[in-house]
Amino acid sequence: MKKVSDIKGLVLGLAGVLVLVACNGNARKAEHTAQEFLRAYYTDLDFKKALSLSTDVSHAALHDQEEMVSLNPYAKDEVPDIVFKGLEIDEENEAKATYRYSANRVEKTLPLRKLNGVWLVDLQGGTVEAGGNNSGTMELSSGEQGGFASAVSGIVVYKKRERK
């Protein structure tokens, strides 16, 4: 009987390790999507890549931002200071997460959703600058938002973009 209980313990222990590895891999994939999106959006101004990392609902806001950037001569030469802070997966719905970061020292969040096994940025009809659809939450002024909104308002708080 001792061998059966030892085998049971081993199987349960192995199952626990596999669950932890699977959850950690899920978080890593979500974090990777968020970081790649933020690099594409802020640093590289690569809207095609940003679109590929976002939900269909997010595309209209990204197209609008791409158009605004194309009209702003300063956007292509300067980049905001982005600091990655971390990921929080929703405890009630593991297919939703929030990635925390700062842009020009302004704390921001980026909503993510897992669709068909793939993590995507989900702006829910909102904008990157507002952290998605923030209806019912605090609104930021253009000066507080940082990023492209501050460049349009005349408050430029960017550092120079490195030429490749």
LINLINKA-V798383 format. One record per backbone hydrogen bond with DSSP energy under -0.5 kcal/mol. CO is the residue of the C=O (numbers start at 1). NH is the residue of the N-H. E is the energy in kcal/mol with one decimal. If there is no record, write none. Layout:
co=CO nh=NH e=E
co=CO nh=NH e=E
//
This chain:
co=1 nh=5 e=-2.1
co=2 nh=6 e=-2.1
co=3 nh=7 e=-2.4
co=4 nh=8 e=-2.4
co=5 nh=9 e=-2.4
co=6 nh=10 e=-2.2
co=7 nh=11 e=-2.7
co=8 nh=12 e=-2.7
co=9 nh=13 e=-2.5
co=10 nh=14 e=-2.6
co=11 nh=15 e=-2.5
co=12 nh=16 e=-2.2
co=13 nh=17 e=-2.1
co=14 nh=18 e=-2.4
co=15 nh=19 e=-2.1
co=16 nh=20 e=-2.2
co=17 nh=21 e=-2.5
co=18 nh=22 e=-2.4
co=19 nh=23 e=-2.5
co=20 nh=24 e=-2.4
co=21 nh=25 e=-2.4
co=22 nh=26 e=-1.9
co=23 nh=27 e=-2.1
co=24 nh=28 e=-2.3
co=25 nh=29 e=-2.1
co=26 nh=30 e=-2.0
co=27 nh=31 e=-2.8
co=28 nh=32 e=-2.6
co=29 nh=33 e=-2.1
co=30 nh=34 e=-2.3
co=31 nh=35 e=-2.6
co=32 nh=36 e=-2.6
co=33 nh=37 e=-2.5
co=34 nh=38 e=-2.6
co=35 nh=39 e=-2.3
co=36 nh=40 e=-2.5
co=37 nh=41 e=-3.1
co=38 nh=42 e=-2.7
co=38 nh=43 e=-0.8
co=39 nh=43 e=-0.8
co=39 nh=44 e=-2.8
co=40 nh=46 e=-2.5
co=45 nh=47 e=-1.2
co=46 nh=50 e=-2.2
co=47 nh=51 e=-2.6
co=48 nh=52 e=-1.8
co=49 nh=53 e=-1.0
co=50 nh=53 e=-0.6
co=51 nh=54 e=-1.5
co=53 nh=121 e=-3.1
co=55 nh=58 e=-0.9
co=55 nh=59 e=-0.6
co=56 nh=59 e=-1.1
co=58 nh=62 e=-1.8
co=59 nh=63 e=-2.7
co=60 nh=64 e=-2.3
co=61 nh=65 e=-2.2
co=62 nh=66 e=-2.4
co=63 nh=67 e=-2.1
co=64 nh=68 e=-2.2
co=65 nh=69 e=-2.6
co=66 nh=70 e=-2.0
co=67 nh=71 e=-1.1
co=68 nh=72 e=-0.6
co=69 nh=72 e=-0.9
co=71 nh=73 e=-0.7
co=72 nh=75 e=-0.7
co=72 nh=76 e=-0.6
co=74 nh=77 e=-1.0
co=74 nh=78 e=-1.2
co=77 nh=161 e=-3.3
co=79 nh=159 e=-2.7
co=80 nh=82 e=-0.8
co=81 nh=104 e=-2.7
co=83 nh=102 e=-2.3
co=86 nh=100 e=-3.6
co=88 nh=98 e=-2.5
co=93 nh=96 e=-2.0
co=95 nh=114 e=-3.0
co=96 nh=90 e=-2.6
co=97 nh=112 e=-2.9
co=98 nh=88 e=-2.5
co=98 nh=100 e=-0.5
co=99 nh=110 e=-2.2
co=100 nh=85 e=-2.4
co=100 nh=86 e=-1.8
co=101 nh=108 e=-3.3
co=102 nh=83 e=-2.3
co=103 nh=106 e=-1.3
co=105 nh=107 e=-0.6
co=106 nh=103 e=-2.1
co=108 nh=101 e=-2.1
co=110 nh=99 e=-2.6
co=111 nh=122 e=-2.7
co=112 nh=97 e=-2.1
co=113 nh=115 e=-0.7
co=113 nh=120 e=-2.5
co=115 nh=118 e=-1.9
co=118 nh=115 e=-2.8
co=120 nh=113 e=-2.8
co=121 nh=55 e=-2.7
co=121 nh=123 e=-0.5
co=123 nh=126 e=-2.8
co=123 nh=133 e=-0.7
co=127 nh=132 e=-3.2
co=128 nh=131 e=-1.3
co=132 nh=127 e=-0.8
co=132 nh=134 e=-1.0
co=134 nh=137 e=-2.5
co=141 nh=145 e=-1.9
co=142 nh=146 e=-0.9
co=146 nh=149 e=-0.7
co=146 nh=150 e=-1.0
co=147 nh=150 e=-0.6
co=147 nh=151 e=-1.1
co=148 nh=152 e=-2.0
co=149 nh=153 e=-1.8
co=150 nh=154 e=-0.5
co=150 nh=155 e=-1.7
co=151 nh=154 e=-0.7
co=154 nh=156 e=-1.0
co=155 nh=157 e=-0.7
co=159 nh=79 e=-3.4
//
